[in-house]
């Protein structure tokens, strides 16, 4: 598959600055889900 990126597309796909409030919010939510959900599943797993 060939993907051509034009100058306009690279501006749109720039992303969010990680040190901005939105970037920190996205990072925090990502860490909480990445660590919290598996840890919750391990600790509160099915008890026989």
Secondary structure, DSSP 8 states (H G I E B T S, - for coil): ------HHHHHHTT---TTSHHHHHHHHHHHIIIIIHHHHHHHT----
